């Protein structure tokens, strides 16, 4: 009976490592690989399209900011033009007022000039009578009276000349002020014209920026549509890939079930067999070579099962070393006939030889070495388990273990348990 149990265990271990490759049809696997590649290519295209979209968004944002700055410039120029227009109007009023002052001064000059001419003419035309008057004044009033009259006439003439000169000076000053105001008005007008030219330039830049912004919007719309199409393609590929994976899993389950059923058919009458409840505890001391053996077997059996799965396989090996039901040495346990598939298939020795060859890079991972160092301390994350195997090909194993009250742990792709039990279809 024991030999039958071990034969079944060996058969299932051997089958479990090869079923994945054998169970899925070549056509299904090829379609999975091709769909994965197409999905990855579509995802890469999406990343590239999204990067281009981000660049377009960045360029559009810059153009939008530029257009906003142009708007601010246009508003500022409009305000400057309005101020200049007001200044020009005020300056025109000042020039007009100054011109009136100049004209008034000219009229005053002309009036005074005419008055002075009239007095001179009067004095000239009435010169003889004046002389008689002066002589009469001398005879009647003396020389002093004569001098007073002469001085009075002289003062009138002097006054006329001074007033005329004053009017001329005032007019000259007013004309200077008028010229200055006209120059200021001209400068304001030139500044306004330059400002209006700048405004037109800004308006032209605004039109160009607005056109460019519209182009960016069109390009972004096209890019968004392109991304949507790619996403639809990715979704289609993901759906197809999921269907293919489900198909592969179904093919694999069917193959594993068939293998398990064929193995169970040859084991009629097998029942729960009691294991070894008295596994010794305590830390074991292993040589460097034994540590290499242990790490290599952990790698071969559970290199892809993560830290917990690697520890669990290591603890099962050490439980057997500590058990009276198995050989006492580590190497004898590992090489016991029909127990560990890698030892039986030769893979264990191939990896072991490679690890001992300095010219070949290390194959055993550091996590497997760490697991080997950890499992010699007498503890265990799977209790006193003496057995493990992959879960998938044995549909009734878990149910049978539970029915028989056998402790078990499922870690990763493996199930670890205390005792060997039968399973059926």
DRENLOTI-831251 format. One record per residue (C-alpha): residue in one letter; x, y, z. Coordinates in steps of 0.001 Angstrom, whole numbers, plus 524288, in hexadecimal, padded with zeros to 5 digits. Example, Ala and Ser with C-alpha at 12.3 -4.5 7.8 and 13.67 -1.06 7.14 Angstrom:
A8300C7EE6C81E78S835667FBDC81BE4
# end
This chain:
X800008000080000X80AF08097280398X811AD807007F6B0X8051780A1B7EF72X803C0816C67F6D7X8118C81AFC7F3B9X80FD3817267E581X803B681F8A7E49CX80AB782AD87EB35X81611829BD7E1AAX80D02828DE7D5ECX8055E834E77D9F4X811CA83C9A7DD01X817618392B7CFC9X80AA483C7A7C913X808E0849717D03AX8157784F367CACFX8125D84B707BCDCX803B484D117BC2CX803F985BC77B9FFX80C1D85A3D7ADDBX8048484E597A91CX7F6A7851F17AD13X7F50985E897A54CX7F3E785C46796B7X7FE2B8622478DD6X7F3F6869F578662X7EE6F86FCD792F8X7FBEA8733479818X7FFCB8796078B21X7F3748818678B2BX7F602885997993EX803EB8899C795F9X7FFA8890E9789BEX7F47F897D2790BEX7FD7F89B9379BFFX8071B8A14B79256X7FC6F8A8B678B1EX7F6FA8ADC6797FFX8048B8B21F79C6EX806E88B8DB78F60X7F9C68BFD379081X7FCF68C3F279E7AX809FE8C943799C2X8031C8D0C978EEFX7F9C38D6247990BX8051E8DAC07A185X80B4F8E15E795BFX7FE518E79E791DEX7FC168EC4079FD4X809CA8F20A7A00FX806BA8F94779365X7F9BA8FD8879935X800C2902E07A52BX80A2090A5B79C6EX7FEAA9100A794C2X7F7BC913CA7A14AX8041691A587A626X805D0921AE79948X7F7739259C79950X7F8A092A7F7A752X804819329A7A3A0X7FD3793840797ECX7F16B93AF07A07FX7FA119422F7AA44X8005A949A879F07X7F2F294D74799D8X7EEF4951FB7A774X7FB4795A617A840X7F7FA9604079AFBX7EA6D963477A004X7F04C96A6A7AB98X7F95C971E87A276X7EDE897597799B3X7E60D97A517A554X7F1A3982567AA3EX7F3BC9884E79CB3X7E55198BCF79BC2X7E64E992997A8D6X7F28D999E17A457X7EBCA99E1C797B7X7E0119A2F679F67X7E8F89AAC27A877X7F0B49B05479D06X7E4369B403795F3X7DFDE9BB7B7A1F3X7ED309C1DF7A365X7ED119C5FA79510X7DF879CBCF7965DX7E3C29D34C7A27DX7F0039D7DA79B8BX7E8079DC6378FD3X7DFB29E4677990EX7EBDA9EA4E79F37X7F1729ED93791D1X7E48B9F3DD78DBDX7E4239FBD579A56X7F235A000579896X7EF7EA03DC78A85X7E475A0C8278F3FX7EDE0A12F5798C3X7F7ABA151F78DD0X7ED1EA1AEF78520X7E88BA23A579040X7F686A282C79272X7F7C6A2B14783EFX7EB42A32E778434X7F036A3A7679004X7FCF0A3D55788F7X7F5B7A41F377D0EX7EC9CA4A7D78541X7F79EA50D278CCCX7FF5FA52A178062X7F3D9A597D77A14X7F214A620F78629X8005FA65BE7862AX7FFD9A6914777AEX7F413A7184779C9X7FAC1A7932784C1X8071AA7AC277CC8X7FF30A7F2377119X7F799A88977798BX803F8A8E3B77F29X809DDA8F7E771A7X7FDF2A95A776B74X7FC02A9F12776D9X80A49AA20C7790DX80935AB0EF775FAX7FDB7AB2AB77F0AX80509AAB537898BX81092AB443787E4X807BCAC032789ADX801DFAB98C79574X80F70AB71E79B17X81359AC56079915X806D8AC9F179F4DX8098DAC0F77AA99X81721AC6C77AC3FX811DFAD4A57AC00X806BCAD1DB7B50EX80BF4AC75C7BDD8X81A2CAC7DD7BC4BX82446ABE137B7E3X82037AB3FE7C1E2X812C6AB3077BC63X8187EAB1147AEE6X8215CAA63A7B39CX81614A9F657BA38X80E53A9F1A7ADBEX819F4A9A267A5E5X81CC9A8FB07B00CX80E94A8B957AFF7X80EB2A89D37A15DX81B75A82657A231X81622A79697AC99X80A3CA76517A485X812DBA72BE7990DX81BB4A6A707A1B9X81000A63997A7A6X80AF7A605179A3FX817FEA5A4A79662X81931A52787A2FFX80B7EA4D127A1FEX80DB6A4967793E2X81A63A426879758X813C7A3B897A2BDX80906A36A8799E5X812F4A31BE79033X81A70A2A6C79AD9X80DCCA247A7A006X80A1DA201E79274X8178FA1A0A79069X81665A128D79D34X808D8A0DFC799BBX80D98A097778C68X8187EA01BB792FEX80EA19FB7379C13X805C99F8987909AX8110A9F21178968X814529E9C87953DX806339E59A7968CX805979E23B78821X812299DA4578970X80C739D31179506X800079D0B178D5CX807DB9CB5A781FFX80FC29C28678B13X803339BD5079118X7FDAE9BAD478398X809F39B36577F7EX809889AB6E78C0EX7FB559A8387898FX7FE6E9A3D177BA9X8098699B247809DX800959955E78AF5X7F63599291780BEX8007698BA677867X804309834178425X7F5E49805778668X7F47B97BC57785CX800A697345779C8X7FB1196D2A78620X7EE1496B0777F33X7F5519640B77430X7FC6F95B9977E2DX7EF7C958A4784D1X7E9A29540377805X7F57294B5177564X7F545945DD78348X7E6A99436378282X7E89293C05775B7X7F38C933F077BD1X7EB0F9310F787A4X7E06492BFE77E9BX7EA6C9233C77800X7EE8591DC47853BX7E04491B1D78880X7DE99913A577BBFX7EB1D90BEB77E05X7E71B908D478BFEX7D9CC9044778761X7E05A8FB5F77D60X7E9EE8F64878790X7DEEA8F3D679134X7D7AE8EC25786D9X7E4128E479783ECX7E5C88E1347925BX7D78B8DD107935AX7D9738D3E6787CDX7E5C78CE4378DEDX7DEBE8CC6C79AE2X7D3D68C54C793CDX7DE138BCB078D68X7E49F8BA1D79A84X7D7728B6B67A07EX7D4B78AD5779542X7E22B8A719796B3X7E07C8A6307A578X7D33389FC97A3B3X7D89D89648799A1X7E47B8938F7A221X7DBBD890E87ADD4X7D391887967A5AEX7DFC8880B77A0CDX7E54F87FC27AE99X7D87987A227B349X7D8FD870967A80BX7E70186D007AB85X7E34286B5C7B9B7X7D802862BD7B5AEX7E11585A997AD22X7EADB859CB7B83DX7E0788561E7C22DX7DB5584BA57B920X7E8F4846107B72CX7EC378468F7C5A8X7DF29840837C93AX7E155835B77BF76X7EEF18330E7C4FBX7E9E58332A7D2F5X7DE9682A4A7CF75X7E798820CB7C893X7F0C8820B97D44EX7E5A781F207DDF7X7DFC4814097D5EBX7EBE980BFB7D88AX7EAD980E5E7E734X7DDE98081A7EACAX7DC498060B7F94FX7E6A380FAD7FDFEX7E2F58163F80ACDX7E8E0820178140AX7F62381B9C818DAX7FAFD820C4825D8X80766828D782509X811CC82B2182F5AX80C5F832EC83ADFX8194B832AD84211X8220983B4383992X82D8D83FA88418DX82FDA84E378434BX83BD98567484558X845BB85CDA83C70X84DA2853FB83391X85B63856E282F57X85DCC854F8820CDX86AC185554819A1X86D4185EEC80EAEX86AE085411804D8X85E028505A80B4AX859D085EA080B2DX85CB585E8F7FC87X85477852287FAE4X8492D857F7802A0X8494B865347FB9FX84A1385E5F7EE5DX83E5A855977F11CX83672861247F64CX839AF868487E9A2X835F585CA17E111X8290585A647E81FX824F2868517EBA5X82DC9872217E4EDX821CF8793B7DFB3X8194B878057EBE1X81DD6883D87F3ADX823B28845080150X818A087D4B8087BX817DE8728F7FE56X8269E870837FE97X826B486FE180D78X81B748661880D69X822B885CCB80420X82EFC85E1C80C79X8277185AFD818EEX8217884EB2812C2X82F4A84A2180F25X8344F84CC981CF8X8283584641822FEX82BF983A0C81B81X83A0E83B138201FX8350E83BE582E30X82B08830E782C3BX82D7D8229E82F49X8260281EC982305X8308882424819E9X83F5082333818BFX846FF82AD9822E5X84FF083248819B4X84BAF83DBF81162X8516583871804BBX84B1282B1B806E7X83DDD831B2808EAX83F81839BD7FC90X843D182E1D7F462X83A1F824477F9D9X8342581CD87EEA9X827998226E7E8D7X8265C82D897F28EX82B5783A697ECDEX828D083BD87DE55X834EE8445D7DB5DX83DBE839C27E0EDX8370A82F4D7D8EFX836FC837347CC48X8455083B2A7CD76X84266849C27CE21X8471484A6A7DC36X85491845317D8A0X8559684E3A7CCD9X8532385A447D53BX85BF6855057E002X8670C852FC7D648X86533860937D0B2X865BA8668F7DE5FX872C085FC07E0C1X878918647F7D3DCX87F5F871AF7D586X87E318746C7C703X86F47873D27C741X8676D87F167CD42X85FAE87B617D965X8522C875CE7D69BX84CEC873FB7E461X846FA880E37E8BBX84A9A887DF7F547X83CC48861E7FA7DX83E91877547F99AX84B788784A80102X844888809A80B2FX839C38767780C60X843E186B9880E22X84A648733381913X83D4F8759881FBFX83765867CF81FC3X8422586142827E2X83DB2867E983494X832ED85E12837DFX82702866AE83518X81D898652B829BDX8134086D1582284X80C4F8606181E93X80C828592B82B8BX810D284AF182AC4X80DA58499D81C56X8150083EC38158CX80EBE8403C80828X80C4084ABD7FE08X807E384B2B7F00FX801748545F7E649X7F2F5856AE7E8E2X7ED43857607DB45X7EDD8849467D637X7E765843467E259X7D929847B37E2E7X7D55983F7F7EEBCX7E1BF840727F6F3X7DD9884C277FF12X7D0158466B80163X7D5EB839668059EX7DF968402480EB8X7D4A5847CD8150CX7CC0583BB181614X7D6F78342681CA9X7DA8283F7A825B5X7E8328408482022X7EE9484DF982257X7F2CE854B0815BFX7F78F861C68108FX7F6498676E802ECX801AD870687FFB7X80336875467F1E6X8013386A067E866X8042C85F707F2A1X7FC28858987FD0EX8039A853DB80921X7FDE7849688120FX8012283FFD81D4BX7FCDF832E681807X7FB7382C6980B08X7ED7E82A42806B2X7E6C9824C07FAE3X7DED682CAE7F142X7D537828997E70CX7CEA482DC07DADC
# end
